[in-house]
């Protein structure tokens, strides 16, 4: 397998770094929610459950670390996939929030809306960075 070369796009590099920081921070918050008491104030409608919320957090921690590593050495194909996945995640969380609004607690709504917004911004930066890179 050939070594990936470092791509010079600072927008993509920064977006990937912030994506990693966000995933790592969100993962730590969700994984530690039972210990901090946050889980009691977060109510999510189905299919979410307390175990799923904590499990999701546990999965996000290594993903965030991988994105931090990836931000130093990435390829356009990986960034394109990540950008599309972030956009899809933003859309999915937005639809879930709109469809099941009464099933969310106030903090659950705020967290879900915040995650959707950040994912949309990260997707926009990652994909725009790829497009701008091709034009220069």
HUSULWO-V137521 format. One record per pair of residues at least 24 apart in sequence whose ideal C-beta (glycine too) atoms are under 8 Angstrom apart, sorted by the first residue. I is the first residue (numbers start at 1). GAP is how many residues later the second one is. If there is no record, write none. Layout:
I|GAP ; I|GAP
//
This chain:
4|69 ; 4|70 ; 4|71 ; 5|70 ; 6|66 ; 6|67 ; 6|68 ; 7|67 ; 7|68 ; 7|69 ; 7|126 ; 8|125 ; 9|120 ; 9|121 ; 9|123 ; 9|124 ; 11|114 ; 11|117 ; 11|118 ; 11|121 ; 11|122 ; 12|62 ; 12|67 ; 12|113 ; 12|114 ; 12|117 ; 12|118 ; 12|121 ; 13|58 ; 13|59 ; 13|61 ; 14|57 ; 14|111 ; 15|107 ; 15|110 ; 15|111 ; 15|114 ; 16|51 ; 16|54 ; 16|55 ; 16|58 ; 16|63 ; 16|66 ; 16|110 ; 17|50 ; 17|51 ; 17|54 ; 18|104 ; 18|107 ; 19|48 ; 19|52 ; 19|63 ; 19|67 ; 19|103 ; 19|107 ; 20|44 ; 20|45 ; 20|46 ; 20|47 ; 20|48 ; 20|49 ; 20|50 ; 20|51 ; 21|43 ; 21|47 ; 22|42 ; 22|96 ; 22|100 ; 23|37 ; 23|38 ; 23|40 ; 23|41 ; 23|44 ; 24|36 ; 24|37 ; 24|40 ; 24|41 ; 24|43 ; 24|44 ; 25|39 ; 26|31 ; 26|34 ; 26|38 ; 26|89 ; 27|29 ; 27|30 ; 27|31 ; 27|32 ; 27|33 ; 27|34 ; 27|36 ; 27|37 ; 28|29 ; 28|33 ; 29|28 ; 30|24 ; 30|26 ; 30|27 ; 30|30 ; 31|26 ; 31|27 ; 31|29 ; 31|30 ; 32|25 ; 33|24 ; 38|69 ; 41|64 ; 41|66 ; 42|63 ; 42|65 ; 42|66 ; 42|69 ; 43|60 ; 43|61 ; 43|62 ; 43|64 ; 43|65 ; 44|59 ; 44|60 ; 44|61 ; 44|64 ; 44|68 ; 45|51 ; 45|55 ; 45|57 ; 45|58 ; 45|59 ; 46|54 ; 46|57 ; 76|54 ; 76|57 ; 79|47 ; 79|50 ; 79|51 ; 80|47 ; 80|50 ; 82|44 ; 83|39 ; 83|40 ; 83|43 ; 83|44 ; 83|47 ; 84|39 ; 84|43 ; 86|33 ; 86|34 ; 86|36 ; 86|37 ; 86|40 ; 87|32 ; 87|33 ; 87|36 ; 87|37 ; 87|40 ; 89|26 ; 89|27 ; 89|30 ; 90|26 ; 90|27 ; 90|29 ; 90|30 ; 90|33 ; 91|25 ; 93|26
//
